[in-house]
């Protein structure tokens, strides 16, 4: 797969996992992974998943609007930049968001998330 | 300066240069630099600056809402994630945007932009 295909496959996997079983996102992060969520800095897969599973809604659905990707340097990493809407169960209006991921290749031929920055786009 | 201070200083410098003298942004990019602008991929400082200076407005003013930053790995790079508004001269409403930069340290002790992804956040 080329980088655009890899990034689109990652994005589909990430948000479908988020929307169906948030705790399974633990597999995508490692100990050195960083999440900045609405300005709050969190490090390490267990802490990141604890944050994501403690968000004050049970059910949600991400709708992706755009996915952009670039190689992050010579070591095979990829930057993935996403914009979309987040529909939370029971809420009338979807929330617009932007999020970026820095994906690092693993020895097994997959990728993990080293960097994750999430922001809601308030109107 | 710590990473948060570096990223804020970079962001202030970048957008004040953009708003006052776009062609001077050439100094912040190198030959391997990549810009994805509203989905269009452009590589290399001359091509990037040609794109930015050819945007169909003469005067604009960026207002920054949020700046998030994370180290991008062990080599001293930094990821900077920005949200804000872009007011174009003669337009009534500001445009919301999100943008990410991957900054790489230079031997001179400064940084250059390896990766730049820009998206307008349409309402």
gemmi code that builds the backbone of each chain (N, CA, C; Angstrom):
import gemmi

chains = {
    "A": [
        ("UNK", (0.848, -1.198, 0.000), (0.000, 0.000, 0.000), (0.884, 1.249, 0.000)),
        ("UNK", (0.447, 2.260, -0.714), (1.175, 3.532, -0.677), (0.772, 4.324, 0.578)),
        ("UNK", (1.498, 5.397, 0.896), (1.225, 6.127, 2.143), (-0.215, 6.622, 2.262)),
        ("UNK", (-0.799, 7.087, 1.153), (-2.187, 7.555, 1.243), (-3.132, 6.410, 1.605)),
        ("UNK", (-2.877, 5.242, 1.038), (-3.733, 4.094, 1.362), (-3.531, 3.657, 2.814)),
        ("UNK", (-2.261, 3.650, 3.253), (-1.979, 3.268, 4.639), (-2.684, 4.226, 5.599)),
        ("UNK", (-2.583, 5.516, 5.311), (-3.164, 6.489, 6.243), (-4.678, 6.380, 6.249)),
        ("UNK", (-5.292, 6.173, 5.101), (-6.753, 6.025, 5.079), (-7.188, 4.763, 5.821)),
        ("UNK", (-6.432, 3.662, 5.635), (-6.759, 2.423, 6.349), (-6.588, 2.624, 7.854)),
        ("UNK", (-5.522, 3.306, 8.248), (-5.330, 3.572, 9.676), (-6.496, 4.386, 10.232)),
        ("UNK", (-6.873, 5.447, 9.532), (-7.934, 6.333, 10.020), (-9.252, 5.572, 10.155)),
        ("UNK", (-9.562, 4.741, 9.161), (-10.804, 3.962, 9.254), (-10.755, 3.013, 10.445)),
        ("UNK", (-9.602, 2.364, 10.637), (-9.454, 1.427, 11.758), (-9.532, 2.164, 13.084)),
        ("UNK", (-8.854, 3.298, 13.170), (-8.807, 4.024, 14.444), (-10.207, 4.452, 14.890)),
        ("UNK", (-10.944, 5.099, 13.983), (-12.233, 5.655, 14.415), (-13.308, 4.576, 14.538)),
        ("UNK", (-13.243, 3.527, 13.755), (-14.226, 2.463, 13.954), (-13.969, 1.764, 15.283)),
        ("UNK", (-12.682, 1.634, 15.671), (-12.376, 1.074, 16.988), (-12.827, 2.025, 18.089)),
        ("UNK", (-12.548, 3.317, 17.923), (-12.974, 4.315, 18.911), (-14.478, 4.235, 19.121)),
        ("UNK", (-15.231, 4.107, 18.025), (-16.689, 4.171, 18.121), (-17.315, 2.862, 18.605)),
        ("UNK", (-16.550, 1.760, 18.562), (-17.133, 0.466, 18.938), (-16.544, -0.086, 20.228)),
        ("UNK", (-15.260, 0.175, 20.508), (-14.600, -0.446, 21.668), (-13.333, 0.340, 21.992)),
        ("UNK", (-13.547, 1.495, 22.647), (-12.444, 2.440, 22.860), (-11.225, 1.809, 23.530)),
        ("UNK", (-11.452, 0.849, 24.454), (-10.314, 0.292, 25.198), (-9.369, -0.484, 24.282)),
        ("UNK", (-9.864, -0.938, 23.130), (-9.005, -1.671, 22.189), (-8.011, -0.755, 21.484)),
        ("UNK", (-8.153, 0.570, 21.654), (-7.162, 1.491, 21.085), (-5.798, 1.333, 21.760)),
        ("UNK", (-5.761, 0.683, 22.917), (-4.488, 0.466, 23.635), (-3.435, -0.161, 22.735)),
        ("UNK", (-3.856, -1.008, 21.811), (-2.903, -1.688, 20.931), (-2.202, -0.747, 19.959)),
        ("UNK", (-2.770, 0.428, 19.746), (-2.208, 1.364, 18.773), (-1.189, 2.312, 19.380)),
        ("UNK", (-1.120, 2.352, 20.713), (-0.180, 3.230, 21.411), (0.885, 2.392, 22.114)),
        ("UNK", (2.012, 3.048, 22.447), (3.060, 2.393, 23.232), (3.405, 3.272, 24.442)),
        ("UNK", (4.418, 2.861, 25.216), (4.748, 3.607, 26.439), (5.186, 5.038, 26.145)),
        ("UNK", (5.858, 5.246, 25.014), (6.340, 6.589, 24.704), (5.329, 7.452, 23.974)),
        ("UNK", (4.150, 6.902, 23.725), (3.145, 7.638, 22.946), (2.630, 8.843, 23.727)),
        ("UNK", (2.309, 9.901, 22.989), (1.809, 11.139, 23.590), (0.470, 11.502, 22.982)),
        ("UNK", (-0.461, 11.904, 23.852), (-1.739, 12.456, 23.407), (-1.874, 13.857, 23.999)),
        ("UNK", (-2.212, 14.830, 23.165), (-2.640, 16.132, 23.677), (-4.104, 16.273, 23.297)),
        ("UNK", (-4.959, 16.223, 24.316), (-6.409, 16.215, 24.093), (-6.979, 17.528, 24.610)),
        ("UNK", (-7.396, 18.388, 23.692), (-7.925, 19.698, 24.076), (-6.958, 20.413, 25.017)),
        ("UNK", (-5.658, 20.291, 24.717), (-4.630, 20.975, 25.486), (-4.081, 20.190, 26.659)),
        ("UNK", (-4.707, 19.081, 27.026), (-4.225, 18.263, 28.147), (-3.223, 17.234, 27.641)),
        ("UNK", (-2.037, 17.198, 28.243), (-0.976, 16.293, 27.789), (-0.988, 15.000, 28.595)),
        ("UNK", (-0.983, 13.880, 27.886), (-1.069, 12.554, 28.486), (-0.034, 11.674, 27.813)),
        ("UNK", (0.680, 10.861, 28.578), (1.723, 10.011, 27.980), (1.539, 8.545, 28.347)),
        ("UNK", (1.780, 7.666, 27.389), (1.762, 6.228, 27.613), (0.414, 5.614, 27.307)),
        ("UNK", (0.451, 4.434, 26.691), (-0.778, 3.780, 26.254), (-1.817, 3.644, 27.366)),
        ("UNK", (-1.459, 3.172, 28.592), (-2.512, 3.010, 29.616), (-3.177, 4.339, 29.986)),
        ("UNK", (-2.374, 5.399, 30.123), (-2.956, 6.702, 30.484), (-3.800, 7.270, 29.355)),
        ("UNK", (-3.355, 7.068, 28.124), (-4.110, 7.568, 26.976), (-5.462, 6.875, 26.892)),
        ("UNK", (-5.453, 5.558, 27.043), (-6.717, 4.822, 26.955), (-7.613, 5.154, 28.134)),
        ("UNK", (-7.013, 5.365, 29.315), (-7.830, 5.776, 30.470), (-8.525, 7.101, 30.175)),
        ("UNK", (-7.821, 8.020, 29.532), (-8.437, 9.304, 29.175), (-9.572, 9.103, 28.174)),
        ("UNK", (-9.302, 8.337, 27.119), (-10.296, 8.190, 26.057), (-11.542, 7.454, 26.552)),
        ("UNK", (-11.342, 6.465, 27.418), (-12.509, 5.711, 27.907), (-13.264, 6.486, 28.985)),
        ("UNK", (-12.659, 7.527, 29.546), (-13.340, 8.301, 30.592), (-14.046, 9.534, 30.038)),
        ("UNK", (-14.011, 9.727, 28.729), (-14.720, 10.878, 28.151), (-16.208, 10.754, 28.474)),
        ("UNK", (-16.879, 11.885, 28.719), (-18.225, 11.841, 29.299), (-19.323, 11.539, 28.283)),
        ("UNK", (-19.114, 10.508, 27.496), (-20.187, 10.012, 26.636), (-19.906, 8.540, 26.379)),
        ("UNK", (-20.980, 7.782, 26.209), (-20.820, 6.346, 26.012), (-20.705, 5.995, 24.530)),
        ("UNK", (-21.574, 6.575, 23.742), (-21.602, 6.217, 22.322), (-21.343, 7.435, 21.465)),
        ("UNK", (-20.564, 7.225, 20.413), (-20.278, 8.314, 19.485), (-19.976, 7.728, 18.113)),
        ("UNK", (-19.990, 8.612, 17.136), (-19.701, 8.191, 15.763), (-18.903, 9.285, 15.078)),
        ("UNK", (-17.703, 8.933, 14.618), (-16.866, 9.874, 13.877), (-17.189, 9.789, 12.389)),
        ("UNK", (-17.347, 10.960, 11.767), (-17.486, 11.030, 10.309), (-16.281, 11.803, 9.783)),
        ("UNK", (-15.513, 11.175, 8.920), (-14.270, 11.780, 8.434), (-14.550, 12.642, 7.212)),
        ("UNK", (-14.012, 13.867, 7.210), (-14.181, 14.768, 6.078), (-12.947, 14.753, 5.179)),
        ("UNK", (-11.755, 14.914, 5.779), (-10.518, 14.920, 4.997), (-9.439, 14.116, 5.725)),
        ("UNK", (-8.556, 13.495, 4.935), (-7.363, 12.817, 5.448), (-6.189, 13.251, 4.576)),
        ("UNK", (-5.181, 13.865, 5.189), (-3.955, 14.234, 4.482), (-2.804, 13.473, 5.118)),
        ("UNK", (-1.818, 13.085, 4.317), (-0.670, 12.399, 4.903), (0.627, 12.808, 4.224)),
        ("UNK", (1.692, 12.781, 4.991), (3.052, 13.072, 4.501), (4.025, 12.162, 5.239)),
        ("UNK", (5.125, 11.756, 4.586), (6.193, 11.082, 5.319), (6.833, 12.064, 6.301)),
        ("UNK", (7.180, 11.571, 7.503), (7.691, 12.481, 8.542), (9.202, 12.548, 8.571)),
        ("UNK", (9.868, 11.845, 7.635), (11.332, 11.842, 7.613), (11.833, 10.542, 7.020)),
        ("UNK", (13.121, 10.291, 7.143), (13.699, 9.132, 6.455), (13.439, 7.792, 7.149)),
        ("UNK", (12.850, 7.806, 8.345), (12.741, 6.552, 9.105), (11.428, 5.820, 8.905)),
        ("UNK", (10.622, 6.262, 7.933), (9.403, 5.512, 7.618), (8.176, 5.947, 8.371)),
        ("UNK", (8.281, 6.995, 9.174), (7.108, 7.499, 9.877), (6.179, 8.252, 8.950)),
        ("UNK", (4.949, 8.420, 9.397), (3.954, 9.129, 8.596), (3.148, 10.065, 9.469)),
        ("UNK", (2.891, 11.254, 8.943), (1.995, 12.209, 9.584), (0.643, 12.135, 8.905)),
        ("UNK", (-0.401, 11.992, 9.716), (-1.762, 11.884, 9.202), (-2.591, 12.983, 9.860)),
        ("UNK", (-3.242, 13.776, 9.032), (-3.997, 14.942, 9.497), (-5.452, 14.726, 9.095)),
        ("UNK", (-6.349, 14.761, 10.072), (-7.743, 14.388, 9.863), (-8.650, 15.544, 10.245)),
        ("UNK", (-9.687, 15.781, 9.460), (-10.760, 16.647, 9.929), (-12.066, 15.894, 9.777)),
        ("UNK", (-13.023, 16.220, 10.642), (-14.279, 15.498, 10.589), (-15.270, 16.006, 11.607)),
        ("UNK", (-16.332, 15.224, 11.773), (-17.399, 15.551, 12.714), (-17.560, 14.401, 13.697)),
        ("UNK", (-17.886, 14.756, 14.920), (-18.093, 13.780, 15.984), (-19.530, 13.916, 16.472)),
        ("UNK", (-20.313, 12.873, 16.226), (-21.704, 12.867, 16.681), (-21.768, 12.080, 17.977)),
        ("UNK", (-22.171, 12.747, 19.029), (-22.294, 12.097, 20.339), (-23.751, 11.728, 20.559)),
        ("UNK", (-23.956, 10.502, 21.038), (-25.310, 9.995, 21.245), (-26.093, 10.927, 22.167)),
        ("UNK", (-27.275, 11.323, 21.728), (-28.129, 12.181, 22.544), (-27.930, 13.664, 22.280)),
        ("UNK", (-26.890, 14.019, 21.539), (-26.642, 15.431, 21.219), (-27.210, 15.735, 19.838)),
        ("UNK", (-27.791, 16.930, 19.704), (-28.433, 17.271, 18.436), (-27.402, 17.581, 17.352)),
        ("UNK", (-26.359, 18.341, 17.724), (-25.412, 18.811, 16.718), (-24.093, 18.044, 16.825)),
        ("UNK", (-23.517, 17.730, 15.681), (-22.192, 17.123, 15.658), (-21.133, 18.176, 15.991)),
        ("UNK", (-20.032, 17.728, 16.577), (-18.894, 18.589, 16.886), (-17.854, 18.428, 15.792)),
        ("UNK", (-17.323, 19.546, 15.308), (-16.252, 19.472, 14.323), (-14.921, 19.290, 15.057)),
        ("UNK", (-14.043, 18.481, 14.494), (-12.745, 18.274, 15.129), (-11.643, 18.209, 14.078)),
        ("UNK", (-10.412, 18.454, 14.552), (-9.207, 18.199, 13.767), (-8.281, 17.358, 14.643)),
        ("UNK", (-7.545, 16.459, 14.022), (-6.664, 15.571, 14.787), (-5.478, 15.202, 13.926)),
        ("UNK", (-4.314, 15.128, 14.536), (-3.145, 14.638, 13.801), (-2.511, 13.465, 14.528)),
        ("UNK", (-1.995, 12.531, 13.735), (-1.284, 11.358, 14.242), (0.100, 11.305, 13.605)),
        ("UNK", (1.077, 10.908, 14.412), (2.398, 10.554, 13.864), (2.547, 9.053, 14.041)),
        ("UNK", (2.566, 8.348, 12.910), (2.646, 6.887, 12.914), (4.090, 6.447, 12.706)),
        ("UNK", (4.527, 5.493, 13.522), (5.897, 4.978, 13.460), (5.834, 3.494, 13.104)),
        ("UNK", (6.659, 3.061, 12.141), (6.608, 1.642, 11.772), (7.105, 0.751, 12.914)),
        ("UNK", (6.493, -0.423, 13.038), (6.918, -1.421, 14.026), (7.714, -2.514, 13.319)),
        ("UNK", (8.527, -3.269, 14.075), (9.269, -4.378, 13.448), (8.354, -5.411, 12.796)),
        ("UNK", (7.088, -5.455, 13.259), (6.141, -6.439, 12.711), (5.508, -5.969, 11.393)),
        ("UNK", (5.906, -4.803, 10.922), (5.364, -4.329, 9.648), (4.096, -3.512, 9.772)),
        ("UNK", (3.738, -3.172, 11.002), (2.568, -2.336, 11.219), (3.022, -0.945, 11.669)),
        ("UNK", (2.135, -0.173, 12.260), (2.471, 1.167, 12.758), (1.904, 1.332, 14.167)),
        ("UNK", (2.558, 2.153, 14.970), (1.936, 2.600, 16.218), (1.894, 4.120, 16.227)),
        ("UNK", (1.068, 4.665, 17.133), (0.882, 6.110, 17.232), (1.878, 6.661, 18.250)),
        ("UNK", (2.858, 7.437, 17.769), (3.781, 8.113, 18.698), (3.181, 9.431, 19.167)),
        ("UNK", (2.563, 10.167, 18.253), (2.000, 11.486, 18.577), (0.541, 11.551, 18.158)),
        ("UNK", (-0.272, 12.156, 19.007), (-1.712, 12.293, 18.745), (-2.128, 13.630, 19.351)),
        ("UNK", (-2.616, 14.534, 18.515), (-3.098, 15.832, 18.995), (-4.522, 16.014, 18.497)),
        ("UNK", (-5.431, 16.272, 19.436), (-6.865, 16.372, 19.127), (-7.386, 17.737, 19.568)),
        ("UNK", (-8.160, 18.375, 18.702), (-8.829, 19.632, 19.047), (-10.218, 19.661, 18.440)),
        ("UNK", (-11.188, 20.057, 19.248), (-12.488, 20.424, 18.712), (-12.367, 21.774, 18.015)),
        ("UNK", (-13.115, 21.954, 16.936), (-13.141, 23.236, 16.212), (-14.432, 23.957, 16.582)),
        ("UNK", (-14.350, 24.779, 17.587), (-15.558, 25.487, 18.013), (-15.968, 26.511, 16.969)),
        ("UNK", (-17.273, 26.634, 16.793), (-17.779, 27.579, 15.791), (-17.727, 29.005, 16.351)),
    ],
    "B": [
        ("UNK", (14.868, 27.887, 25.721), (13.401, 27.852, 25.668), (12.936, 26.393, 25.690)),
        ("UNK", (11.840, 26.145, 26.365), (11.247, 24.802, 26.336), (10.415, 24.637, 25.053)),
        ("UNK", (9.997, 23.406, 24.761), (9.290, 23.170, 23.489), (8.039, 24.027, 23.311)),
        ("UNK", (7.283, 24.236, 24.388), (6.080, 25.067, 24.251), (6.449, 26.501, 23.879)),
        ("UNK", (7.525, 27.004, 24.459), (7.948, 28.366, 24.131), (8.473, 28.443, 22.693)),
        ("UNK", (9.241, 27.426, 22.287), (9.759, 27.398, 20.910), (8.605, 27.378, 19.915)),
        ("UNK", (7.605, 26.536, 20.185), (6.515, 26.395, 19.221), (5.699, 27.684, 19.161)),
        ("UNK", (5.472, 28.316, 20.302), (4.715, 29.584, 20.278), (5.498, 30.662, 19.537)),
        ("UNK", (6.810, 30.715, 19.765), (7.634, 31.712, 19.068), (7.636, 31.443, 17.566)),
        ("UNK", (7.733, 30.156, 17.196), (7.674, 29.818, 15.771), (6.352, 30.262, 15.161)),
        ("UNK", (5.254, 29.948, 15.831), (3.928, 30.253, 15.299), (3.755, 31.761, 15.129)),
        ("UNK", (4.192, 32.521, 16.115), (4.082, 33.981, 15.999), (4.919, 34.498, 14.819)),
        ("UNK", (6.122, 33.948, 14.693), (6.997, 34.371, 13.597), (6.413, 33.972, 12.239)),
        ("UNK", (5.909, 32.743, 12.161), (5.399, 32.250, 10.888), (4.235, 33.108, 10.383)),
        ("UNK", (3.245, 33.324, 11.245), (2.047, 34.011, 10.764), (2.268, 35.514, 10.618)),
        ("UNK", (3.133, 36.093, 11.425), (3.402, 37.521, 11.219), (4.163, 37.714, 9.905)),
        ("UNK", (5.050, 36.751, 9.569), (5.727, 36.824, 8.272), (4.731, 36.590, 7.137)),
        ("UNK", (3.853, 35.596, 7.289), (2.839, 35.328, 6.281), (2.010, 36.583, 6.020)),
        ("UNK", (1.616, 37.268, 7.089), (0.691, 38.399, 6.951), (1.386, 39.663, 6.462)),
        ("UNK", (2.719, 39.717, 6.545), (3.415, 40.957, 6.174), (4.259, 40.807, 4.915)),
        ("UNK", (4.835, 39.605, 4.678), (5.759, 39.444, 3.555), (5.904, 37.960, 3.236)),
        ("UNK", (4.876, 37.421, 2.563), (4.795, 35.969, 2.366), (6.051, 35.364, 1.755)),
        ("UNK", (6.699, 36.099, 0.842), (7.851, 35.504, 0.154), (9.014, 35.237, 1.115)),
        ("UNK", (9.039, 35.930, 2.257), (10.099, 35.701, 3.242), (9.943, 34.362, 3.958)),
        ("UNK", (8.811, 33.678, 3.765), (8.647, 32.339, 4.343), (9.616, 31.341, 3.722)),
        ("UNK", (10.197, 31.679, 2.586), (11.149, 30.786, 1.918), (12.251, 30.328, 2.864)),
        ("UNK", (12.656, 31.192, 3.785), (13.739, 30.849, 4.710), (13.368, 29.738, 5.681)),
        ("UNK", (12.065, 29.498, 5.857), (11.625, 28.501, 6.841), (11.506, 27.109, 6.250)),
        ("UNK", (11.569, 27.006, 4.920), (11.445, 25.713, 4.240), (12.779, 25.346, 3.584)),
        ("UNK", (12.947, 24.048, 3.285), (14.127, 23.584, 2.548), (13.667, 22.762, 1.336)),
        ("UNK", (14.626, 22.182, 0.605), (14.263, 21.455, -0.616), (13.360, 20.250, -0.338)),
        ("UNK", (13.579, 19.597, 0.810), (12.779, 18.416, 1.109), (11.469, 18.724, 1.795)),
        ("UNK", (11.175, 19.996, 2.009), (9.957, 20.376, 2.737), (8.710, 20.054, 1.916)),
        ("UNK", (7.653, 19.688, 2.620), (6.382, 19.334, 1.984), (5.271, 20.198, 2.539)),
        ("UNK", (4.426, 20.683, 1.643), (3.197, 21.392, 2.027), (2.025, 20.655, 1.401)),
        ("UNK", (1.010, 20.350, 2.217), (-0.268, 19.905, 1.663), (-1.272, 20.996, 1.987)),
        ("UNK", (-1.709, 21.693, 0.945), (-2.586, 22.860, 1.107), (-3.958, 22.528, 0.547)),
        ("UNK", (-4.924, 22.357, 1.433), (-6.282, 21.989, 1.003), (-6.239, 20.768, 0.083)),
        ("UNK", (-5.372, 19.812, 0.436), (-5.277, 18.563, -0.302), (-4.277, 18.560, -1.436)),
        ("UNK", (-3.754, 19.730, -1.811), (-2.769, 19.814, -2.904), (-1.360, 19.641, -2.341)),
        ("UNK", (-0.600, 18.702, -2.896), (0.743, 18.403, -2.393), (1.793, 19.178, -3.176)),
        ("UNK", (2.665, 19.859, -2.439), (3.700, 20.705, -3.032), (5.004, 20.418, -2.306)),
        ("UNK", (6.108, 20.322, -3.029), (7.395, 20.007, -2.384), (8.466, 21.027, -2.740)),
        ("UNK", (9.285, 21.375, -1.742), (10.427, 22.245, -1.956), (10.109, 23.695, -1.673)),
        ("UNK", (11.047, 24.380, -1.051), (10.812, 25.764, -0.642), (10.351, 26.662, -1.784)),
        ("UNK", (10.976, 26.630, -2.981), (10.515, 27.548, -4.043), (9.067, 27.293, -4.461)),
        ("UNK", (8.694, 26.009, -4.594), (7.325, 25.693, -5.001), (6.323, 26.063, -3.914)),
        ("UNK", (6.706, 25.820, -2.657), (5.811, 26.152, -1.538), (5.563, 27.656, -1.495)),
        ("UNK", (6.631, 28.437, -1.620), (6.459, 29.887, -1.555), (5.696, 30.395, -2.780)),
        ("UNK", (5.920, 29.758, -3.938), (5.144, 30.137, -5.125), (3.655, 29.908, -4.883)),
        ("UNK", (3.325, 28.806, -4.229), (1.915, 28.535, -3.918), (1.365, 29.579, -2.952)),
        ("UNK", (2.098, 29.840, -1.882), (1.581, 30.738, -0.850), (1.451, 32.167, -1.367)),
        ("UNK", (2.392, 32.578, -2.208), (2.310, 33.953, -2.715), (1.277, 34.088, -3.831)),
        ("UNK", (0.818, 32.968, -4.400), (-0.174, 33.038, -5.472), (-1.604, 32.885, -4.964)),
        ("UNK", (-1.775, 32.746, -3.664), (-3.141, 32.642, -3.129), (-3.916, 33.904, -3.502)),
        ("UNK", (-5.212, 33.743, -3.790), (-5.967, 34.830, -4.427), (-6.426, 35.915, -3.463)),
        ("UNK", (-5.502, 36.389, -2.627), (-5.786, 37.564, -1.808), (-4.450, 38.234, -1.521)),
        ("UNK", (-4.495, 39.539, -1.367), (-3.253, 40.270, -1.125), (-2.957, 40.425, 0.357)),
        ("UNK", (-3.981, 40.802, 1.109), (-3.750, 41.055, 2.525), (-4.598, 40.138, 3.374)),
        ("UNK", (-3.998, 39.636, 4.456), (-4.723, 38.775, 5.365), (-4.123, 38.915, 6.756)),
        ("UNK", (-4.875, 38.417, 7.733), (-4.408, 38.466, 9.120), (-4.832, 37.184, 9.812)),
        ("UNK", (-3.831, 36.429, 10.306), (-4.114, 35.209, 11.061), (-4.299, 35.545, 12.539)),
        ("UNK", (-5.336, 34.983, 13.142), (-5.535, 35.074, 14.592), (-5.458, 33.652, 15.151)),
        ("UNK", (-4.526, 33.432, 16.047), (-4.287, 32.081, 16.557), (-5.188, 31.809, 17.761)),
        ("UNK", (-5.843, 30.653, 17.746), (-6.710, 30.265, 18.861), (-5.987, 29.294, 19.800)),
        ("UNK", (-5.379, 28.251, 19.248), (-4.668, 27.264, 20.076), (-3.356, 26.876, 19.398)),
        ("UNK", (-2.360, 26.552, 20.233), (-1.087, 25.992, 19.770), (-0.757, 24.801, 20.672)),
        ("UNK", (-0.630, 23.624, 20.082), (-0.215, 22.429, 20.822), (1.103, 21.955, 20.246)),
        ("UNK", (1.979, 21.409, 21.086), (3.237, 20.890, 20.553), (3.667, 19.622, 21.267)),
        ("UNK", (4.355, 18.767, 20.538), (4.915, 17.520, 21.068), (6.252, 17.268, 20.382)),
        ("UNK", (7.207, 16.649, 21.091), (8.415, 16.183, 20.408), (8.043, 15.062, 19.440)),
        ("UNK", (8.674, 15.058, 18.253), (8.298, 14.082, 17.219), (9.163, 12.833, 17.247)),
        ("UNK", (10.092, 12.739, 18.186), (10.962, 11.576, 18.264), (12.280, 11.965, 18.896)),
        ("UNK", (13.268, 11.070, 18.839), (14.523, 11.317, 19.555), (15.448, 12.317, 18.878)),
        ("UNK", (15.134, 12.760, 17.660), (16.100, 13.583, 16.915), (15.893, 15.080, 17.085)),
        ("UNK", (15.021, 15.490, 18.019), (14.877, 16.911, 18.309), (13.824, 17.617, 17.497)),
        ("UNK", (13.069, 16.896, 16.690), (11.991, 17.516, 15.930), (10.796, 17.824, 16.819)),
        ("UNK", (9.948, 18.697, 16.336), (8.749, 19.082, 17.085), (7.548, 19.145, 16.163)),
        ("UNK", (6.428, 18.654, 16.670), (5.159, 18.786, 15.971), (4.383, 19.931, 16.599)),
        ("UNK", (3.888, 20.827, 15.760), (3.141, 21.999, 16.231), (1.788, 21.982, 15.532)),
        ("UNK", (0.741, 22.047, 16.314), (-0.631, 21.952, 15.801), (-1.346, 23.250, 16.157)),
        ("UNK", (-1.880, 23.923, 15.155), (-2.413, 25.269, 15.328), (-3.877, 25.296, 14.894)),
        ("UNK", (-4.709, 26.004, 15.629), (-6.038, 26.342, 15.117), (-6.213, 27.848, 15.225)),
        ("UNK", (-7.003, 28.397, 14.327), (-7.191, 29.838, 14.352), (-8.147, 30.315, 13.283)),
        ("UNK", (-8.147, 31.628, 13.101), (-9.011, 32.270, 12.110), (-8.151, 33.069, 11.143)),
        ("UNK", (-8.595, 33.085, 9.908), (-7.901, 33.818, 8.858), (-8.849, 34.878, 8.309)),
        ("UNK", (-8.493, 36.137, 8.556), (-9.310, 37.243, 8.053), (-8.676, 37.755, 6.774)),
        ("UNK", (-9.408, 37.656, 5.679), (-8.918, 38.115, 4.385), (-9.492, 39.497, 4.116)),
        ("UNK", (-8.621, 40.392, 3.657), (-9.014, 41.777, 3.407), (-10.193, 41.835, 2.438)),
        ("UNK", (-11.236, 42.547, 2.830), (-12.401, 42.693, 1.974), (-13.474, 41.656, 2.201)),
        ("UNK", (-13.167, 40.611, 2.985), (-14.163, 39.574, 3.287), (-14.804, 39.869, 4.642)),
        ("UNK", (-16.117, 39.632, 4.716), (-16.821, 39.956, 5.951), (-16.492, 38.966, 7.064)),
        ("UNK", (-16.450, 37.685, 6.722), (-16.290, 36.653, 7.747), (-14.883, 36.059, 7.716)),
        ("UNK", (-14.331, 35.801, 8.892), (-13.049, 35.112, 8.974), (-13.249, 33.634, 8.661)),
        ("UNK", (-12.201, 32.997, 8.130), (-12.196, 31.569, 7.843), (-11.491, 30.848, 8.979)),
        ("UNK", (-12.087, 29.772, 9.463), (-11.411, 28.965, 10.478), (-10.446, 27.999, 9.790)),
        ("UNK", (-9.292, 27.782, 10.405), (-8.333, 26.846, 9.820), (-7.649, 26.021, 10.905)),
        ("UNK", (-7.106, 24.890, 10.478), (-6.198, 24.087, 11.302), (-4.955, 23.830, 10.465)),
        ("UNK", (-3.801, 23.797, 11.135), (-2.542, 23.608, 10.412), (-1.564, 22.897, 11.326)),
        ("UNK", (-0.794, 21.995, 10.749), (0.267, 21.371, 11.532), (1.616, 21.549, 10.850)),
        ("UNK", (2.641, 21.712, 11.675), (4.018, 21.841, 11.211), (4.879, 20.776, 11.891)),
        ("UNK", (5.812, 20.217, 11.142), (6.867, 19.384, 11.730), (8.168, 20.162, 11.586)),
        ("UNK", (8.705, 20.588, 12.735), (9.917, 21.403, 12.763), (11.132, 20.515, 13.030)),
        ("UNK", (12.173, 20.720, 12.251), (13.413, 19.929, 12.359), (14.544, 20.881, 12.739)),
        ("UNK", (15.346, 20.511, 13.742), (16.445, 21.397, 14.134), (17.494, 21.519, 13.039)),
        ("UNK", (18.055, 22.710, 12.908), (19.141, 22.941, 11.946), (20.472, 22.985, 12.704)),
        ("UNK", (21.590, 22.777, 11.990), (22.900, 22.859, 12.659), (23.147, 24.232, 13.288)),
        ("UNK", (22.447, 25.253, 12.784), (22.638, 26.611, 13.311), (21.854, 26.865, 14.592)),
        ("UNK", (21.128, 25.840, 15.068), (20.396, 26.013, 16.314), (18.993, 26.548, 16.137)),
        ("UNK", (18.541, 26.596, 14.885), (17.173, 27.033, 14.619), (16.355, 25.816, 14.160)),
        ("UNK", (15.234, 26.057, 13.526), (14.388, 24.982, 13.010), (13.967, 25.306, 11.587)),
        ("UNK", (13.730, 24.273, 10.788), (13.040, 24.488, 9.516), (11.798, 23.604, 9.470)),
        ("UNK", (10.901, 23.923, 8.526), (9.634, 23.210, 8.392), (9.821, 22.065, 7.404)),
        ("UNK", (9.781, 20.822, 7.893), (9.818, 19.663, 6.997), (8.420, 19.341, 6.475)),
        ("UNK", (7.429, 19.404, 7.368), (6.044, 19.058, 7.001), (5.110, 20.193, 7.371)),
        ("UNK", (4.160, 20.473, 6.490), (3.185, 21.541, 6.687), (1.888, 21.065, 6.041)),
        ("UNK", (0.842, 20.936, 6.853), (-0.466, 20.530, 6.329), (-1.483, 21.572, 6.776)),
        ("UNK", (-2.209, 22.122, 5.799), (-3.164, 23.212, 6.056), (-4.543, 22.811, 5.565)),
        ("UNK", (-5.542, 23.062, 6.408), (-6.932, 22.844, 6.011), (-7.813, 23.944, 6.566)),
        ("UNK", (-8.688, 24.464, 5.728), (-9.775, 25.298, 6.212), (-10.814, 24.407, 6.884)),
        ("UNK", (-11.432, 24.921, 7.941), (-12.504, 24.183, 8.633), (-13.831, 24.787, 8.208)),
        ("UNK", (-14.423, 24.216, 7.200), (-15.686, 24.762, 6.725), (-16.788, 24.495, 7.734)),
        ("UNK", (-17.675, 25.464, 7.888), (-18.772, 25.324, 8.855), (-19.865, 24.430, 8.272)),
    ],
}
model = gemmi.Model(1)
for chain_id, residues in chains.items():
    chain = gemmi.Chain(chain_id)
    for i, (resn, *xyz) in enumerate(residues, 1):
        res = gemmi.Residue()
        res.name, res.seqid = resn, gemmi.SeqId(i, " ")
        for name, pos in zip(("N", "CA", "C"), xyz):
            atom = gemmi.Atom()
            atom.name, atom.element = name, gemmi.Element(name[0])
            atom.pos, atom.b_iso = gemmi.Position(*pos), 0.0
            res.add_atom(atom)
        chain.add_residue(res)
    model.add_chain(chain)
structure = gemmi.Structure()
structure.add_model(model)
structure.setup_entities()
